[in-house]
Amino acid sequence: MALAYSYARCSTKIQDRGATFKRQAGLREAWLAKNPQVHLADTPMEDAGFSAFKGDHAKFGKLKTFLELCQAGRIPKGSYFLVENLDRLSREECGEALKLFLQILDHCTIVTFEPETIFRKPVDMSLLMIAIVELSRGHSESKAKSFRSVDTWDRRRLNLGKQILSARCPSWIDVEGSKPRRGEADQRRFVINKAKAAIVKRICGMACKGYGSWKIASTFNGEKVPTISKAKLWHDGYIYDILHNTALFGQFQPMRKDDTGKEVPYGPPIANYYPAILSKSEWDSLQSYIRLRKKSEGKITQDVSNLFTNLVFNNFGQKLSMRGMRYLTPADHVLRQTATCVPIKEFEKAILYWIGEINLTLEGNDFGAINAKKIDLENRIKTIKHRIKLDANLDCLLDTLSELEAECKDTLAQLERAAKPQDRSLIRTRKLIELVKRDSGYRRELKQQIKTVISKILVQTEARRKVKLKRFQVDVFFVDGSYRRLYFDKGTSGLVAVDGKLNEQEKGIIRDRFMEYMESGCQ
């Protein structure tokens, strides 16, 4: 009894939902019923969504597996290859299609159902001519369809201001209106789904605070946030696609498949095609935060223990990472035995306090004067609050306090307007430092924000004679290319010096404040 191998194919997966495979299977069963001496060898081969015009089925589909079995000699001689029509086998140009046809014919007898034809060796010349004509017809039809399809899309692009290209759109956008009939104007338009857009905005906000795709997906699944797609759960890959989708600010990039089946951009991107939920500046800011996180990834934990992941290096160029929740040490265990360990808590307190005291732009414009006014107001507010605790002239002090706080708020607004972009990042970092003192839940956002200010921290150690202490020299490099230098002592936690832009009196003030800050145990 001879064996038969059945092959069925359709170009798109949408065709699979219809009667395409059922029709091909019916023709196969009818032929097998008329030829009882032939027995179906295995599960029928079906390639759904593979183009025969581009040869994808022979490169990536189940037909590729069958051809490999033929070359390995695992298909018995005298077997039958059953297919509805030769255009199911190939729609490539005639030379390539004939090559595939003869390759299969070397190992099997080819049977087509419509029209019912049997091709076997030795090849009959008249049947071979029929095969060539059929293969050429299939290629010509597909080529014409391809040309018409491209021409249709090109004409649609010319009417972008009047109609949409396709109903395909991001999941947070809906299509309003019904598909027009032939000859009617397309009145459909895109509208934002407010509920889904709110979830997407939350995703973008979490990404700006330092959350990665995996963390966002697990958080949403834990909170049982409804998905905005057909999936039942959130997945990090989908979160990643959302964060990198230019449709967030309304841009649409047409795509098409190249000869390898890979989607590539087709033509320039189309601005304002979709309704935007982010501005272009917000999109650029989001992408900068994502790039910063890629450069400074760390272990995924619930609490952020190290605010300076991948930022700290020693004077030998070795990256320092946290070990044992107490020290920053080189990652290499051999180097760790000889290198000096940096105490993480003292180091963090020194850097955070220093960020809160030092300005990157100490001269120029009105920034310095406004900042000095802000510091003066903050000190006066602290004094008033201290006097209120003593209940001295309570009503008068409360009035004065409210006036000072209002003036301080106005001064902060002036400060942000006068600040350069680098100063704005520094102001934002300082606000987060103050929030972290009250709530450690802001540490992840602070860690992300620090990367917008600091690009690298270089730590060098200096042994002090006759004293069992270590003095650390720390060079902080900022993203604008500048750097500052400070020193602090291990053990006493004292900030003993800062960069030369401050005079000795200012250094003393900072040192005294820092000692009070360290002794208070603030984080």
Secondary structure, 3 states (H helix, E strand, C coil): CEEEEEEEEECCHHHHCCCHHHHHHHHHHHHHHHCCCEEECCCCEEEECCCCCCCHHHHHCHHHHHHHHHHCCCCCCCEEEEECCHHHHCCCCHHHHHHHHHHHHCCEEEEEECCEEEECCCCCHHHHHHHHHHHHHHHHHHHHHHHHHHHHHHHHHHCCCCCCCCCCCCCCEEEECCCCCCCCCCCCEEEECHHHHHHHHHHHHHHHCCCCHHHHHHHHHHHCCCCCCCCCCCCHHHHHHHHCCHHHHCCECCEEECCCCCEEECCCCECCCCCCCCCHHHHHHHHHHHHHHHHCCCCCCCCCCCCCCCCEEECCCCEEEEECCCEEEECCHHHHHHCCCEEHHHHHHHHHHHHHHCCCCCCCCCHHHHHHHHHHHHHHHHHHHHHHHCCCCHHHHHHHHHHHHHHHHHHHHHHHHHCCHHHHHHHHHHHHHHHHHHCHHHHHHHHHHHCCCEEEEEEEEEECCCCCCEEEEEEEEECCCCEEEEEEECCCCCEEECCCCCCHHHHHHHHHHHHHHHHCCCC
